[in-house]
Amino acid sequence: MNKYTQRFIKNLVKQGDAIDISNSLSREAIPEGYYRVGYSKGVNGINGLILKGISGKLYVVTKSNTAINIF
């Protein structure tokens, strides 16, 4: 897994390259198998994730909330 900045992860969503799943409360937000590609680390721990689906779509978690622990 690679380390990225949180700014980079948020820019993926702004550019339309990734789908933001930060407010999801279950794994059903991603309708396919996935694996972790990268993360963002801050003072209080991990605050962002980049996930890649089997089809190649990117999904991101841009907040340090419950979604970090679910995915």
GROMACS elastic network, one bead per residue, 0.5 to 0.9 nm:
[ bonds ]
;  ai    aj funct       b0    kb
    1    36     6  0.68251   500
    1    37     6  0.52987   500
    1    39     6  0.72263   500
    2    37     6  0.65416   500
    2    39     6  0.65190   500
    2    40     6  0.87438   500
    3    37     6  0.89680   500
    3    38     6  0.55786   500
    3    39     6  0.52063   500
    3    40     6  0.57743   500
    3    41     6  0.75210   500
    4     7     6  0.83231   500
    4     8     6  0.65856   500
    4     9     6  0.71939   500
    4    38     6  0.66334   500
    4    39     6  0.58936   500
    4    40     6  0.51092   500
    4    41     6  0.78908   500
    4    48     6  0.86317   500
    4    49     6  0.88937   500
    4    50     6  0.89947   500
    5     8     6  0.52796   500
    5     9     6  0.66154   500
    5    10     6  0.88895   500
    5    39     6  0.80025   500
    5    40     6  0.53857   500
    5    41     6  0.75238   500
    5    42     6  0.88794   500
    5    48     6  0.84162   500
    6     9     6  0.50666   500
    6    10     6  0.62192   500
    6    11     6  0.85531   500
    6    39     6  0.83754   500
    6    40     6  0.55804   500
    6    41     6  0.78754   500
    6    42     6  0.85527   500
    6    47     6  0.73901   500
    6    48     6  0.63044   500
    6    49     6  0.88684   500
    6    62     6  0.70954   500
    6    63     6  0.88919   500
    7    10     6  0.51919   500
    7    11     6  0.61193   500
    7    12     6  0.87841   500
    8    11     6  0.50730   500
    8    12     6  0.64566   500
    9    12     6  0.52851   500
    9    13     6  0.70716   500
    9    18     6  0.87464   500
    9    39     6  0.85787   500
    9    40     6  0.79332   500
    9    48     6  0.71977   500
    9    49     6  0.77329   500
    9    50     6  0.72288   500
    9    60     6  0.70033   500
    9    61     6  0.81711   500
    9    62     6  0.67225   500
   10    13     6  0.53809   500
   10    14     6  0.64735   500
   10    15     6  0.88339   500
   10    20     6  0.86631   500
   10    48     6  0.89569   500
   10    60     6  0.82500   500
   10    61     6  0.88226   500
   10    62     6  0.63358   500
   11    15     6  0.60048   500
   11    16     6  0.84204   500
   11    17     6  0.85707   500
   11    18     6  0.89874   500
   12    15     6  0.53638   500
   12    16     6  0.62773   500
   12    17     6  0.51882   500
   12    18     6  0.54823   500
   12    19     6  0.83101   500
   12    58     6  0.87495   500
   12    60     6  0.82209   500
   13    16     6  0.50812   500
   13    17     6  0.59599   500
   13    19     6  0.61038   500
   13    20     6  0.63578   500
   13    59     6  0.87277   500
   13    60     6  0.77305   500
   14    17     6  0.77239   500
   14    18     6  0.82954   500
   15    18     6  0.78813   500
   16    19     6  0.73472   500
   17    57     6  0.81095   500
   17    58     6  0.68807   500
   17    59     6  0.87682   500
   18    50     6  0.86992   500
   18    57     6  0.69210   500
   18    59     6  0.51923   500
   18    60     6  0.64384   500
   19    57     6  0.81241   500
   19    58     6  0.63819   500
   19    60     6  0.61128   500
   19    61     6  0.87247   500
   20    23     6  0.80316   500
   20    24     6  0.89932   500
   20    58     6  0.89037   500
   20    59     6  0.59558   500
   20    60     6  0.50217   500
   20    61     6  0.59723   500
   20    62     6  0.71384   500
   21    24     6  0.54244   500
   21    25     6  0.89241   500
   21    29     6  0.68307   500
   21    30     6  0.82479   500
   21    59     6  0.65911   500
   21    60     6  0.59821   500
   21    61     6  0.55418   500
   21    62     6  0.80318   500
   21    67     6  0.76790   500
   22    25     6  0.85086   500
   22    48     6  0.89554   500
   22    60     6  0.70986   500
   22    62     6  0.58899   500
   22    63     6  0.61590   500
   22    64     6  0.85140   500
   22    65     6  0.75819   500
   22    66     6  0.83677   500
   22    67     6  0.58365   500
   22    68     6  0.79758   500
   23    61     6  0.82645   500
   23    63     6  0.86935   500
   23    65     6  0.83869   500
   23    66     6  0.83997   500
   23    67     6  0.68686   500
   24    27     6  0.76875   500
   24    28     6  0.83685   500
   24    29     6  0.62474   500
   24    66     6  0.84810   500
   24    67     6  0.62532   500
   24    70     6  0.88716   500
   25    28     6  0.84582   500
   25    29     6  0.80320   500
   25    66     6  0.72986   500
   25    67     6  0.63347   500
   25    70     6  0.74623   500
   26    29     6  0.63445   500
   26    30     6  0.88407   500
   26    67     6  0.78897   500
   26    70     6  0.68124   500
   26    71     6  0.84935   500
   27    30     6  0.61421   500
   27    31     6  0.81899   500
   27    67     6  0.89089   500
   27    70     6  0.68250   500
   27    71     6  0.68633   500
   28    31     6  0.59363   500
   28    32     6  0.85972   500
   30    33     6  0.75438   500
   30    34     6  0.78538   500
   30    53     6  0.78354   500
   30    59     6  0.78926   500
   31    53     6  0.86766   500
   32    53     6  0.62094   500
   32    54     6  0.66472   500
   32    55     6  0.79116   500
   33    52     6  0.85441   500
   33    53     6  0.57165   500
   33    54     6  0.57276   500
   33    55     6  0.86456   500
   34    51     6  0.64040   500
   34    52     6  0.53740   500
   34    54     6  0.57690   500
   34    55     6  0.88322   500
   35    50     6  0.87717   500
   35    51     6  0.56144   500
   35    52     6  0.55852   500
   35    53     6  0.66211   500
   35    54     6  0.80990   500
   36    39     6  0.80522   500
   36    49     6  0.73652   500
   36    50     6  0.61104   500
   36    52     6  0.63620   500
   36    53     6  0.89591   500
   36    71     6  0.85265   500
   37    49     6  0.77857   500
   37    50     6  0.54598   500
   37    51     6  0.53802   500
   37    52     6  0.63587   500
   38    48     6  0.84062   500
   38    49     6  0.58730   500
   38    51     6  0.71246   500
   39    46     6  0.69450   500
   39    47     6  0.76380   500
   39    48     6  0.54062   500
   39    50     6  0.59925   500
   39    51     6  0.88976   500
   40    45     6  0.85678   500
   40    46     6  0.57650   500
   40    47     6  0.56319   500
   40    49     6  0.63223   500
   40    50     6  0.85675   500
   40    62     6  0.88118   500
   41    44     6  0.78672   500
   41    45     6  0.55328   500
   41    47     6  0.56526   500
   41    48     6  0.70338   500
   42    45     6  0.52810   500
   42    46     6  0.60368   500
   42    47     6  0.62209   500
   42    48     6  0.89199   500
   43    46     6  0.83452   500
   44    47     6  0.79225   500
   44    64     6  0.88897   500
   45    64     6  0.82159   500
   46    49     6  0.78951   500
   46    63     6  0.89148   500
   46    64     6  0.66264   500
   46    68     6  0.77828   500
   47    61     6  0.79992   500
   47    62     6  0.67144   500
   47    63     6  0.54293   500
   47    65     6  0.77883   500
   47    68     6  0.75503   500
   48    60     6  0.72541   500
   48    61     6  0.52412   500
   48    63     6  0.57872   500
   48    64     6  0.64193   500
   48    68     6  0.72321   500
   49    59     6  0.82474   500
   49    60     6  0.54950   500
   49    61     6  0.50101   500
   49    62     6  0.68017   500
   49    63     6  0.86141   500
   49    68     6  0.70970   500
   49    71     6  0.85233   500
   50    58     6  0.69338   500
   50    59     6  0.59636   500
   50    61     6  0.66584   500
   50    62     6  0.86930   500
   51    57     6  0.84371   500
   51    58     6  0.57668   500
   51    59     6  0.50083   500
   51    60     6  0.59709   500
   51    61     6  0.83206   500
   51    71     6  0.84822   500
   52    55     6  0.80709   500
   52    56     6  0.59856   500
   52    57     6  0.57689   500
   52    59     6  0.61389   500
   52    60     6  0.86264   500
   53    56     6  0.52286   500
   53    57     6  0.52709   500
   53    58     6  0.63384   500
   53    59     6  0.75232   500
   54    57     6  0.74376   500
   61    64     6  0.79367   500
   61    65     6  0.87144   500
   61    67     6  0.68880   500
   61    68     6  0.67729   500
   61    71     6  0.87784   500
   62    65     6  0.88381   500
   62    68     6  0.89033   500
   63    66     6  0.87771   500
   63    67     6  0.80467   500
   63    68     6  0.77390   500
   64    67     6  0.76523   500
   64    68     6  0.63104   500
   65    68     6  0.58529   500
   65    69     6  0.76845   500
   66    69     6  0.54594   500
   66    70     6  0.64765   500
   66    71     6  0.89807   500
   67    71     6  0.61541   500
   68    71     6  0.56820   500
